[in-house]
Amino acid sequence: MASYGFLIVLLVMFAVFYFLIIRPQRKRQGDHQRLIDELQKGDNVITIGGIHGKIESIGEYDVILTVEDGSKLKFLKNSIMGKQQVEEPQF
């Protein structure tokens, strides 16, 4: 009888672990993969290192970004953290 109680506690602990850690991590990975798949030439992006740039070209595994001073830098696609919204001037 006591083994059923232990089994129930173990199942509850696994369920909590799954819903608090595993599931949100998988969702973040899916969102990041969608972002990587949707990248296009001309998108303004931010890298994991905080570099802002515009996509000059896209390869299978890497992207070339043009930064503010005109320099071109090559990054792995997975190092793109997100797209940057271009701010319109307010008049």
VOTORKE-467742 format. One line per 10 residues: number of its first residue (from 0); for each residue x negated, y, z of N, C-alpha, C. Coordinates in steps of 0.001 Angstrom, whole numbers, plus 500000, padded with zeros to 6 digits. Example, Ala and Ser with C-alpha at 12.3 -4.5 7.8 and 13.67 -1.06 7.14 Angstrom:
# residues 2
0> 486810/494310/507800/487700/495500/507800/486800/496700/507800 ~ 487150/497750/507080/486330/498940/507140/487100/500030/507870;
This chain:
# residues 91
0> 499173/498802/500000/500000/500000/500000/499133/501256/500000 ~ 498045/501224/500756/497176/502395/500833/496495/502675/499503 ~ 496296/501639/498680/495645/501846/497385/496527/502664/496447 ~ 497854/502566/496589/498751/503387/495781/498596/504865/496123 ~ 498436/505160/497378/498234/506553/497790/496942/507122/497209 ~ 495883/506325/497248/494608/506757/496670/494738/506965/495167 ~ 495450/506058/494494/495650/506175/493056/496438/507437/492706 ~ 497449/507735/493471/498251/508939/493231/497404/510197/493435 ~ 496617/510239/494484/495738/511389/494731/494746/511537/493584 ~ 494188/510443/493118/493239/510468/492021/493887/510995/490741;
10> 495105/510558/490437/495828/511038/489254/496158/512528/489353 ~ 496560/512965/490530/496856/514390/490725/495592/515229/490541 ~ 494470/514756/491083/493206/515491/490925/492803/515570/489453 ~ 492967/514475/488705/492653/514488/487282/493563/515458/486535 ~ 494854/515474/486849/495795/516371/486181/495426/517829/486434 ~ 495091/518159/487666/494684/519529/487990/493418/519890/487238 ~ 492439/519001/487243/491185/519224/486530/491446/519449/485044 ~ 492316/518625/484452/492625/518747/483030/493270/520094/482711 ~ 494296/520477/483470/495033/521699/483150/494278/522973/483504 ~ 493360/522928/484447/492619/524131/484836/491289/524290/484117;
20> 490698/523203/483622/489369/523299/483025/489333/522816/481577 ~ 489732/521592/481328/489569/520994/479999/490470/521653/478956 ~ 491729/521787/479257/492682/522335/478278/492353/523778/477874 ~ 492074/524694/478813/491722/526053/478389/490430/526111/477565 ~ 489455/525257/477891/488210/525235/477134/488447/524781/475699 ~ 489275/523774/475519/489607/523313/474162/490338/524390/473380 ~ 491211/525141/474047/491926/526218/473372/490949/527302/472911 ~ 489991/527672/473776/488979/528669/473391/488140/528179/472220 ~ 487769/526900/472236/486989/526348/471129/487785/526384/469827 ~ 489059/526054/469889/489910/526103/468706/490064/527517/468171;
30> 490251/528479/469076/490375/529877/468663/489089/530363/468000 ~ 487932/529995/468565/486648/530422/467996/486427/529776/466629 ~ 486798/528510/466485/486640/527843/465193/487526/528489/464135 ~ 488752/528870/464508/489635/529581/463573/489015/530898/463152 ~ 488431/531625/464112/487769/532895/463803/486648/532665/462799 ~ 485809/531666/463023/484685/531363/462137/485190/530999/460741 ~ 486250/530207/460670/486797/529781/459376/487410/530943/458598 ~ 487905/531969/459287/488590/533083/458631/487669/534255/458302 ~ 486371/534162/458605/485454/535261/458310/485388/535513/456811 ~ 485344/536805/456455/485270/537197/455052/484239/538297/454888;
40> 483732/538412/453678/482796/539484/453367/483481/540821/453626 ~ 482774/541722/454305/483328/543036/454615/483915/543158/456008 ~ 484091/542042/456717/484621/542092/458081/483591/542731/459015 ~ 484058/543567/459915/483207/544116/460970/483276/543154/462148 ~ 482094/542697/462610/482042/541678/463650/481067/542082/464749 ~ 481169/541359/465873/480260/541517/467002/479671/540144/467279 ~ 478334/540093/467443/477691/538820/467750/477709/538578/469253 ~ 477341/537370/469647/477258/537031/471061/476250/537918/471768 ~ 475209/538340/471047/474187/539215/471624/474597/540676/471673 ~ 475790/541011/471182/476280/542383/471255/475937/543237/470045;
50> 475451/542636/468973/475109/543398/467765/476363/543575/466920 ~ 476609/544815/466520/477751/545139/465678/477268/545214/464237 ~ 478016/544654/463314/477621/544718/461915/478765/544364/460995 ~ 478502/544539/459708/479474/544229/458666/478932/543045/457879 ~ 479792/542084/457584/479357/540885/456876/479023/541242/455436 ~ 477778/540985/455063/477300/541206/453703/477546/539965/452847 ~ 477236/538791/453398/477493/537538/452685/477667/536412/453706 ~ 478319/535350/453252/478608/534213/454124/478103/532947/453442 ~ 477326/532165/454193/476876/530861/453720/477638/529769/454446 ~ 477187/528542/454258/477865/527423/454911/477696/527471/456424;
60> 476481/527831/456884/476192/527831/458314/475799/529194/458862 ~ 475578/530174/457988/475090/531465/458465/475778/532625/457753 ~ 475591/533808/458319/476109/535047/457732/474989/536071/457728 ~ 475057/536991/456787/474125/538107/456756/474923/539354/457095 ~ 474475/540050/458154/475149/541263/458612/474333/542480/458234 ~ 475024/543534/457848/474397/544838/457662/474726/545649/458903 ~ 473685/546162/459570/473888/546947/460784/473847/548428/460452 ~ 474017/549277/461458/474193/550711/461266/473080/551375/460455 ~ 471826/551005/460678/470736/551667/459964/470483/551072/458584 ~ 471338/550134/458142/471208/549541/456823/470414/548249/456799;
70> 469828/547863/457909/469074/546611/457977/470017/545428/457819 ~ 469488/544366/457232/470270/543139/457078/469675/542082/458001 ~ 470550/541453/458790/470139/540435/459752/470901/539148/459470 ~ 470216/538019/459626/470830/536718/459377/471150/536048/460713 ~ 472387/535583/460856/472853/534929/462075/473559/533627/461734 ~ 473573/532701/462678/474418/531523/462541/475873/531959/462681 ~ 476761/531305/461971/478188/531651/462068/478697/531537/463502 ~ 478227/530515/464219/478716/530307/465579/478296/531406/466538 ~ 477364/532272/466141/476956/533363/467027/477869/534582/466893 ~ 478877/534503/466019/479852/535589/465896/480862/535434/467025;
80> 480968/536472/467858/481866/536426/469007/483281/536844/468627 ~ 483404/537829/467746/484737/538291/467385/484688/539349/466318 ~ 485859/539677/465824/485977/540748/464846/486134/542061/465584 ~ 485568/543100/464990/485658/544434/465572/486703/545211/464790 ~ 487610/545830/465505/488616/546658/464864/488002/547991/464478 ~ 488175/548391/463232/487673/549681/462777/488618/550752/463300 ~ 488058/551689/464025/488874/552751/464613/489081/553866/463602 ~ 490323/554260/463442/490652/555371/462566/490509/556671/463346 ~ 489963/557694/462714/489831/558971/463438/491200/559568/463784 ~ 491297/560118/464975/492536/560743/465426/492449/562258/465187;
90> 493416/562785/464451/493439/564243/464188/494579/564891/464910;
